[in-house]
Structures are given as C-alpha cells and as structure tokens.
Amino acid sequence: MAPLARELTVLDHNRLDVLSLPALATSLAAFYGDPSNNRCNLLGIAERHMAEGRQSHALRLLAAREHHLEENGLLALARLHRRAGNADEAVRLWERLATTGSPAAAERLAKYHEHATRDYAAALRYAGLMAPLGVNVMQRRLTRLQSKLQRQRGELL
C-alpha cells in the first residue's frame, strides 16, 4: 500500500472513532444511569464504583440485582457486605454459593468460621470443599484447622 493510501486509511479510521464517541458516551451514560438494564455489565459498573471509592454505591447496585448475578458478582457482593459490617449477609451469600460448588465461597466460609466464629468443625467442613483451589492450599488449611479443633476439644475436657 502506498504511504498516502495508508495515511487515508488511518485518517478514515480516526474519523470513525471521533464520530462514534458521542454514541458511545450516550450508551455509557445510560448504563451508568440505569444499570438495571439486563444488557449492561453490572459487575463491571460496580467494580468501577469500588475503584473510585464508592463502595456503598456498589453495594446498593449489586444488592438490588442480586438474583441476576453470577458467581463473581455474588462474591463481590458478599465482600462488600463483609466490609460494610454485614457479616450475616456475606455468610448467607457464601453459603448459597458453596452449595453450588464454589470453592472460593467455601474458602471464605472456612476463613470466616476459623477466625470470626472459632467454629473449627464448620471451618474444617468448608475447607474440605476447597480442592479446586489447589490441594496444597486446601491441605495447609485442613491441617491447621484439625490442630485447632484438637486443641479446642482438649480445652473443653
């Protein structure tokens, strides 16, 4: 391709970019203004709000559409609930996900029961569901929890 023809192609491409930006801006404004639209990436919008320090806005946004969220969206919502001090809501979401086979939710529940409730038996049950995260990760947690459970039972005697 001759240099002039290449320049025209680049110029045409840039012209189309400039012409399409207002349409893109209008669409983005509509999605951000009403993220209940089923075609928008709700998690993406919530993550943008989180990145800009608007966790409470992201929490409200995801909570309003909870029943439409997939695993990653529900994990994000649970994380926001936990950070906002709503541990019961976070646990409810993690349990919902764990029953569908989410190893990430099982890990969160194992950590929660180990550190927050000190229910090592429950933590141990959830840790056993973490295999997809890696056998080494799961085995370390299982070993630590078994030790804590044995110490706890020894203290009760």
Summary of the structure (lengths in Angstrom):
residues: 157
radius of gyration: 23.5
end to end distance: 85.7
largest distance: 88.0
contacts: 426
relative contact order: 0.06
helix: 81%
strand: 0%
